[in-house]
Amino acid sequence: MLMKEKIWDWLTSLKLAIVLASLATLVIMAGSLIMHYHPRLFGDLDAVTLGQWYPQAARQAPLHTLWMPLAALLLLAFGVNTLCCLVDWLARLRSRWRKTGEYLIHFGFCLLLAAFFWGHLAGYRTAGNVLPVGETLALSGHPGLSLRLDDFRPVFDQTGRRPLDMINHLTLLDGERELARKEVRTNHPLMHRGLVILPASFGQEATGFRVLVPGQGTVDLHRGAEIRLPEGKTLTVLDFLPSARRMGDRMVPMGGLTNPALHLRLAGAGETLWQGWYVLREGVPQELVRQGAALRPSEPLYRTYSILTINYDPGARIALVGGLAMCAGVSICIFSYYAKRRRQDHPDIV
């Protein structure tokens, strides 16, 4: 029994707390210097969680990352020491209730530490999530959840060149059920149960071409579009490539909008009359001309897309409770200190 008491006294001792906190601080300081002198190794650390980043980094540079598990062990040991102190206080609450403020700080620290490790081990951070207006993006880490971009509007400066803000109207869905809807812009994220969604950038992509059809005027041709022609014939757009290059019988997609091509199918009387590629720079295929579909390109069609950063931190709520507990504990300690000073039962600080 005496040995158990000695172990418990050691686990709850202030000396142990000071040693662990000091060692953790020194290790983290050394780690910050290592990070400063090896920016290529640690450069993308803020873009992912430690659980995603550390295994690969440890294989790549084991010596330069050794300080991280050492700091984690020291922080965990410090957390165990703090938790033991909290349990010891709860067991003697009747005689030590005046120290409520101090132990609220202990409690808050334990929650923050647990939230930090839980968030980095079970959470994730993703960047470069492209979401066009009107489309839906499935959240891979959350089966059944998806994100829909209802509208997007960039805000530019007076020159019209430099973007000042990105206004996204986002809807978070669980299947068909709406969970949250919000106007999301810079520093104003959509937050829902640990999910944090922020706009990072935006862009435009060509989705088709506007053409002039004899007898019908202008028609927008994009993937899936159809044109009704005389004699019951139908011209269907099977695919669109903003830029393509012929490689034998194949069309290979290229970057940019330099050589657009439409993959078309002409059908009538239940059968395919012609199918092939219409490369706009090469002119209309002769078969389309013979069928009365001499398409004349007018202008490309664009759609705007938003590039989103989607993060998930399952420990966010626990961290919030921990932060509130620490703030409450600090407030109680300050109030208690000055109350004792007014009663003259607190020693002067020289």
Contacts in CASP RR format, 6 or more apart in sequence:
PFRMAT RR
TARGET T0000
AUTHOR 0000-0000-0000
METHOD contacts of the structure
MODEL  1
MLMKEKIWDWLTSLKLAIVLASLATLVIMAGSLIMHYHPRLFGDLDAVTL
GQWYPQAARQAPLHTLWMPLAALLLLAFGVNTLCCLVDWLARLRSRWRKT
GEYLIHFGFCLLLAAFFWGHLAGYRTAGNVLPVGETLALSGHPGLSLRLD
DFRPVFDQTGRRPLDMINHLTLLDGERELARKEVRTNHPLMHRGLVILPA
SFGQEATGFRVLVPGQGTVDLHRGAEIRLPEGKTLTVLDFLPSARRMGDR
MVPMGGLTNPALHLRLAGAGETLWQGWYVLREGVPQELVRQGAALRPSEP
LYRTYSILTINYDPGARIALVGGLAMCAGVSICIFSYYAKRRRQDHPDIV
8 84 0 8 1.000
8 88 0 8 1.000
10 16 0 8 1.000
11 80 0 8 1.000
11 81 0 8 1.000
11 84 0 8 1.000
12 81 0 8 1.000
12 84 0 8 1.000
12 85 0 8 1.000
12 88 0 8 1.000
13 81 0 8 1.000
16 81 0 8 1.000
17 78 0 8 1.000
17 81 0 8 1.000
17 82 0 8 1.000
17 85 0 8 1.000
20 74 0 8 1.000
20 77 0 8 1.000
20 78 0 8 1.000
20 81 0 8 1.000
21 78 0 8 1.000
23 74 0 8 1.000
24 71 0 8 1.000
24 74 0 8 1.000
24 75 0 8 1.000
24 78 0 8 1.000
27 67 0 8 1.000
27 70 0 8 1.000
27 71 0 8 1.000
27 74 0 8 1.000
28 67 0 8 1.000
28 71 0 8 1.000
30 67 0 8 1.000
31 67 0 8 1.000
31 68 0 8 1.000
31 71 0 8 1.000
34 42 0 8 1.000
34 64 0 8 1.000
34 67 0 8 1.000
35 42 0 8 1.000
35 45 0 8 1.000
38 61 0 8 1.000
38 64 0 8 1.000
41 57 0 8 1.000
41 60 0 8 1.000
41 61 0 8 1.000
41 64 0 8 1.000
41 65 0 8 1.000
42 57 0 8 1.000
44 53 0 8 1.000
45 53 0 8 1.000
47 125 0 8 1.000
47 127 0 8 1.000
48 124 0 8 1.000
48 125 0 8 1.000
49 119 0 8 1.000
49 120 0 8 1.000
49 121 0 8 1.000
49 123 0 8 1.000
49 124 0 8 1.000
49 125 0 8 1.000
50 68 0 8 1.000
50 120 0 8 1.000
50 121 0 8 1.000
51 120 0 8 1.000
51 121 0 8 1.000
52 124 0 8 1.000
52 125 0 8 1.000
54 65 0 8 1.000
54 68 0 8 1.000
57 65 0 8 1.000
58 65 0 8 1.000
72 117 0 8 1.000
75 113 0 8 1.000
76 113 0 8 1.000
76 117 0 8 1.000
79 109 0 8 1.000
79 110 0 8 1.000
79 113 0 8 1.000
82 106 0 8 1.000
82 109 0 8 1.000
82 110 0 8 1.000
83 106 0 8 1.000
83 110 0 8 1.000
85 103 0 8 1.000
85 106 0 8 1.000
86 103 0 8 1.000
86 106 0 8 1.000
86 107 0 8 1.000
86 110 0 8 1.000
89 96 0 8 1.000
89 99 0 8 1.000
89 103 0 8 1.000
89 106 0 8 1.000
90 103 0 8 1.000
98 336 0 8 1.000
100 329 0 8 1.000
100 332 0 8 1.000
101 328 0 8 1.000
101 329 0 8 1.000
101 330 0 8 1.000
101 332 0 8 1.000
101 333 0 8 1.000
101 336 0 8 1.000
102 329 0 8 1.000
102 333 0 8 1.000
104 325 0 8 1.000
104 326 0 8 1.000
104 328 0 8 1.000
104 329 0 8 1.000
104 332 0 8 1.000
105 325 0 8 1.000
105 326 0 8 1.000
105 329 0 8 1.000
105 330 0 8 1.000
105 333 0 8 1.000
107 322 0 8 1.000
107 325 0 8 1.000
108 321 0 8 1.000
108 322 0 8 1.000
108 323 0 8 1.000
108 325 0 8 1.000
108 326 0 8 1.000
109 322 0 8 1.000
109 326 0 8 1.000
111 318 0 8 1.000
111 319 0 8 1.000
111 321 0 8 1.000
111 322 0 8 1.000
111 323 0 8 1.000
111 325 0 8 1.000
112 318 0 8 1.000
112 319 0 8 1.000
112 322 0 8 1.000
112 323 0 8 1.000
112 326 0 8 1.000
114 315 0 8 1.000
114 318 0 8 1.000
115 313 0 8 1.000
115 315 0 8 1.000
115 316 0 8 1.000
115 318 0 8 1.000
115 319 0 8 1.000
115 322 0 8 1.000
116 319 0 8 1.000
118 314 0 8 1.000
118 315 0 8 1.000
118 318 0 8 1.000
119 313 0 8 1.000
119 314 0 8 1.000
119 315 0 8 1.000
119 316 0 8 1.000
122 314 0 8 1.000
123 311 0 8 1.000
123 312 0 8 1.000
123 313 0 8 1.000
123 314 0 8 1.000
124 141 0 8 1.000
124 311 0 8 1.000
124 312 0 8 1.000
125 309 0 8 1.000
125 310 0 8 1.000
125 311 0 8 1.000
125 312 0 8 1.000
126 309 0 8 1.000
126 310 0 8 1.000
126 311 0 8 1.000
127 200 0 8 1.000
127 309 0 8 1.000
128 200 0 8 1.000
128 201 0 8 1.000
128 307 0 8 1.000
128 308 0 8 1.000
128 309 0 8 1.000
129 137 0 8 1.000
129 307 0 8 1.000
129 308 0 8 1.000
129 309 0 8 1.000
129 310 0 8 1.000
130 305 0 8 1.000
130 306 0 8 1.000
130 307 0 8 1.000
131 137 0 8 1.000
131 147 0 8 1.000
131 149 0 8 1.000
131 305 0 8 1.000
131 306 0 8 1.000
131 307 0 8 1.000
131 308 0 8 1.000
132 149 0 8 1.000
132 205 0 8 1.000
132 303 0 8 1.000
132 304 0 8 1.000
132 305 0 8 1.000
132 306 0 8 1.000
133 149 0 8 1.000
133 150 0 8 1.000
133 151 0 8 1.000
133 152 0 8 1.000
133 303 0 8 1.000
133 304 0 8 1.000
133 305 0 8 1.000
133 306 0 8 1.000
134 148 0 8 1.000
134 149 0 8 1.000
134 150 0 8 1.000
135 148 0 8 1.000
135 149 0 8 1.000
136 146 0 8 1.000
136 147 0 8 1.000
136 148 0 8 1.000
136 173 0 8 1.000
137 146 0 8 1.000
137 147 0 8 1.000
137 148 0 8 1.000
137 149 0 8 1.000
137 308 0 8 1.000
138 144 0 8 1.000
138 145 0 8 1.000
138 146 0 8 1.000
139 145 0 8 1.000
139 146 0 8 1.000
139 147 0 8 1.000
139 195 0 8 1.000
139 310 0 8 1.000
141 312 0 8 1.000
142 195 0 8 1.000
142 312 0 8 1.000
144 174 0 8 1.000
144 175 0 8 1.000
145 172 0 8 1.000
145 173 0 8 1.000
145 174 0 8 1.000
145 175 0 8 1.000
145 179 0 8 1.000
146 172 0 8 1.000
146 173 0 8 1.000
146 175 0 8 1.000
147 170 0 8 1.000
147 171 0 8 1.000
147 172 0 8 1.000
147 173 0 8 1.000
147 197 0 8 1.000
147 308 0 8 1.000
147 310 0 8 1.000
148 170 0 8 1.000
148 171 0 8 1.000
148 173 0 8 1.000
149 168 0 8 1.000
149 169 0 8 1.000
149 170 0 8 1.000
149 305 0 8 1.000
149 306 0 8 1.000
150 169 0 8 1.000
150 170 0 8 1.000
150 171 0 8 1.000
150 181 0 8 1.000
151 168 0 8 1.000
151 169 0 8 1.000
152 166 0 8 1.000
152 167 0 8 1.000
152 168 0 8 1.000
152 169 0 8 1.000
152 202 0 8 1.000
152 304 0 8 1.000
152 305 0 8 1.000
152 306 0 8 1.000
153 167 0 8 1.000
154 163 0 8 1.000
154 165 0 8 1.000
154 166 0 8 1.000
154 167 0 8 1.000
154 202 0 8 1.000
154 304 0 8 1.000
155 163 0 8 1.000
155 164 0 8 1.000
155 165 0 8 1.000
155 166 0 8 1.000
155 167 0 8 1.000
156 162 0 8 1.000
156 163 0 8 1.000
156 164 0 8 1.000
157 163 0 8 1.000
157 164 0 8 1.000
163 202 0 8 1.000
165 185 0 8 1.000
165 186 0 8 1.000
166 185 0 8 1.000
166 186 0 8 1.000
166 199 0 8 1.000
166 201 0 8 1.000
166 202 0 8 1.000
166 306 0 8 1.000
167 183 0 8 1.000
167 184 0 8 1.000
167 185 0 8 1.000
168 183 0 8 1.000
168 184 0 8 1.000
168 185 0 8 1.000
168 199 0 8 1.000
168 306 0 8 1.000
168 308 0 8 1.000
169 181 0 8 1.000
169 182 0 8 1.000
169 183 0 8 1.000
169 184 0 8 1.000
170 181 0 8 1.000
170 182 0 8 1.000
170 183 0 8 1.000
170 184 0 8 1.000
170 190 0 8 1.000
170 197 0 8 1.000
171 178 0 8 1.000
171 180 0 8 1.000
171 181 0 8 1.000
172 178 0 8 1.000
172 179 0 8 1.000
172 180 0 8 1.000
172 181 0 8 1.000
172 190 0 8 1.000
172 192 0 8 1.000
172 195 0 8 1.000
172 197 0 8 1.000
173 179 0 8 1.000
179 192 0 8 1.000
180 190 0 8 1.000
180 192 0 8 1.000
182 190 0 8 1.000
184 190 0 8 1.000
184 197 0 8 1.000
184 198 0 8 1.000
184 199 0 8 1.000
185 199 0 8 1.000
186 198 0 8 1.000
186 199 0 8 1.000
187 198 0 8 1.000
189 196 0 8 1.000
189 197 0 8 1.000
189 198 0 8 1.000
190 196 0 8 1.000
190 197 0 8 1.000
191 197 0 8 1.000
194 312 0 8 1.000
194 313 0 8 1.000
194 314 0 8 1.000
194 315 0 8 1.000
194 316 0 8 1.000
194 317 0 8 1.000
195 310 0 8 1.000
195 311 0 8 1.000
195 312 0 8 1.000
196 310 0 8 1.000
196 311 0 8 1.000
196 312 0 8 1.000
196 313 0 8 1.000
196 316 0 8 1.000
197 308 0 8 1.000
197 309 0 8 1.000
197 310 0 8 1.000
197 311 0 8 1.000
198 308 0 8 1.000
198 309 0 8 1.000
198 311 0 8 1.000
199 306 0 8 1.000
199 307 0 8 1.000
199 308 0 8 1.000
199 309 0 8 1.000
200 307 0 8 1.000
200 308 0 8 1.000
200 309 0 8 1.000
201 306 0 8 1.000
201 307 0 8 1.000
202 304 0 8 1.000
202 305 0 8 1.000
202 306 0 8 1.000
202 307 0 8 1.000
203 304 0 8 1.000
203 305 0 8 1.000
203 306 0 8 1.000
203 307 0 8 1.000
204 302 0 8 1.000
204 303 0 8 1.000
204 304 0 8 1.000
204 305 0 8 1.000
205 242 0 8 1.000
205 302 0 8 1.000
205 303 0 8 1.000
205 305 0 8 1.000
206 240 0 8 1.000
206 242 0 8 1.000
206 256 0 8 1.000
206 257 0 8 1.000
206 260 0 8 1.000
206 300 0 8 1.000
206 301 0 8 1.000
206 302 0 8 1.000
207 222 0 8 1.000
207 223 0 8 1.000
207 240 0 8 1.000
207 301 0 8 1.000
207 302 0 8 1.000
207 303 0 8 1.000
208 220 0 8 1.000
208 221 0 8 1.000
208 222 0 8 1.000
208 223 0 8 1.000
208 237 0 8 1.000
208 240 0 8 1.000
208 242 0 8 1.000
208 260 0 8 1.000
208 262 0 8 1.000
208 300 0 8 1.000
208 301 0 8 1.000
209 220 0 8 1.000
209 221 0 8 1.000
209 240 0 8 1.000
209 260 0 8 1.000
209 262 0 8 1.000
209 280 0 8 1.000
209 297 0 8 1.000
209 298 0 8 1.000
209 299 0 8 1.000
209 300 0 8 1.000
209 301 0 8 1.000
210 218 0 8 1.000
210 219 0 8 1.000
210 220 0 8 1.000
210 221 0 8 1.000
210 297 0 8 1.000
210 298 0 8 1.000
210 299 0 8 1.000
210 300 0 8 1.000
210 301 0 8 1.000
211 218 0 8 1.000
211 219 0 8 1.000
211 221 0 8 1.000
211 295 0 8 1.000
211 296 0 8 1.000
211 297 0 8 1.000
211 298 0 8 1.000
212 218 0 8 1.000
212 219 0 8 1.000
212 295 0 8 1.000
212 296 0 8 1.000
212 298 0 8 1.000
213 219 0 8 1.000
213 227 0 8 1.000
213 293 0 8 1.000
213 295 0 8 1.000
214 292 0 8 1.000
214 293 0 8 1.000
214 294 0 8 1.000
216 227 0 8 1.000
218 298 0 8 1.000
219 225 0 8 1.000
219 227 0 8 1.000
220 301 0 8 1.000
221 227 0 8 1.000
221 237 0 8 1.000
221 240 0 8 1.000
221 262 0 8 1.000
221 295 0 8 1.000
221 301 0 8 1.000
222 237 0 8 1.000
222 240 0 8 1.000
222 301 0 8 1.000
223 237 0 8 1.000
223 238 0 8 1.000
223 239 0 8 1.000
223 240 0 8 1.000
224 236 0 8 1.000
224 237 0 8 1.000
224 238 0 8 1.000
225 236 0 8 1.000
225 237 0 8 1.000
226 234 0 8 1.000
226 235 0 8 1.000
226 236 0 8 1.000
226 237 0 8 1.000
227 234 0 8 1.000
227 235 0 8 1.000
227 236 0 8 1.000
227 293 0 8 1.000
228 234 0 8 1.000
229 235 0 8 1.000
229 266 0 8 1.000
229 291 0 8 1.000
229 292 0 8 1.000
229 293 0 8 1.000
230 292 0 8 1.000
231 268 0 8 1.000
232 268 0 8 1.000
232 269 0 8 1.000
233 266 0 8 1.000
233 267 0 8 1.000
233 268 0 8 1.000
233 273 0 8 1.000
233 291 0 8 1.000
234 266 0 8 1.000
234 267 0 8 1.000
234 268 0 8 1.000
235 264 0 8 1.000
235 265 0 8 1.000
235 266 0 8 1.000
235 288 0 8 1.000
235 293 0 8 1.000
236 264 0 8 1.000
236 265 0 8 1.000
236 267 0 8 1.000
237 262 0 8 1.000
237 263 0 8 1.000
237 264 0 8 1.000
238 263 0 8 1.000
238 264 0 8 1.000
238 265 0 8 1.000
238 275 0 8 1.000
239 262 0 8 1.000
239 263 0 8 1.000
240 260 0 8 1.000
240 261 0 8 1.000
240 262 0 8 1.000
240 263 0 8 1.000
241 251 0 8 1.000
241 253 0 8 1.000
241 254 0 8 1.000
241 260 0 8 1.000
241 261 0 8 1.000
241 263 0 8 1.000
242 253 0 8 1.000
242 255 0 8 1.000
242 256 0 8 1.000
242 257 0 8 1.000
242 258 0 8 1.000
242 260 0 8 1.000
242 300 0 8 1.000
243 253 0 8 1.000
243 254 0 8 1.000
243 255 0 8 1.000
243 256 0 8 1.000
243 257 0 8 1.000
243 258 0 8 1.000
243 259 0 8 1.000
243 260 0 8 1.000
244 251 0 8 1.000
244 252 0 8 1.000
244 253 0 8 1.000
244 254 0 8 1.000
244 259 0 8 1.000
244 260 0 8 1.000
244 261 0 8 1.000
244 277 0 8 1.000
244 279 0 8 1.000
245 251 0 8 1.000
245 252 0 8 1.000
245 254 0 8 1.000
245 259 0 8 1.000
246 252 0 8 1.000
246 277 0 8 1.000
246 279 0 8 1.000
251 261 0 8 1.000
251 263 0 8 1.000
251 277 0 8 1.000
251 279 0 8 1.000
257 300 0 8 1.000
259 279 0 8 1.000
259 280 0 8 1.000
259 281 0 8 1.000
260 279 0 8 1.000
260 280 0 8 1.000
260 281 0 8 1.000
260 300 0 8 1.000
261 277 0 8 1.000
261 278 0 8 1.000
261 279 0 8 1.000
261 280 0 8 1.000
262 277 0 8 1.000
262 278 0 8 1.000
262 280 0 8 1.000
263 276 0 8 1.000
263 277 0 8 1.000
263 278 0 8 1.000
264 274 0 8 1.000
264 275 0 8 1.000
264 276 0 8 1.000
264 277 0 8 1.000
264 278 0 8 1.000
264 288 0 8 1.000
265 272 0 8 1.000
265 274 0 8 1.000
265 275 0 8 1.000
265 276 0 8 1.000
266 272 0 8 1.000
266 273 0 8 1.000
266 274 0 8 1.000
266 275 0 8 1.000
266 287 0 8 1.000
266 288 0 8 1.000
266 291 0 8 1.000
266 293 0 8 1.000
267 273 0 8 1.000
273 287 0 8 1.000
273 291 0 8 1.000
274 285 0 8 1.000
274 287 0 8 1.000
274 288 0 8 1.000
274 291 0 8 1.000
276 285 0 8 1.000
278 284 0 8 1.000
278 285 0 8 1.000
278 288 0 8 1.000
278 295 0 8 1.000
280 297 0 8 1.000
284 293 0 8 1.000
284 294 0 8 1.000
284 295 0 8 1.000
284 296 0 8 1.000
288 294 0 8 1.000
288 295 0 8 1.000
313 319 0 8 1.000
337 346 0 8 1.000
340 346 0 8 1.000
END
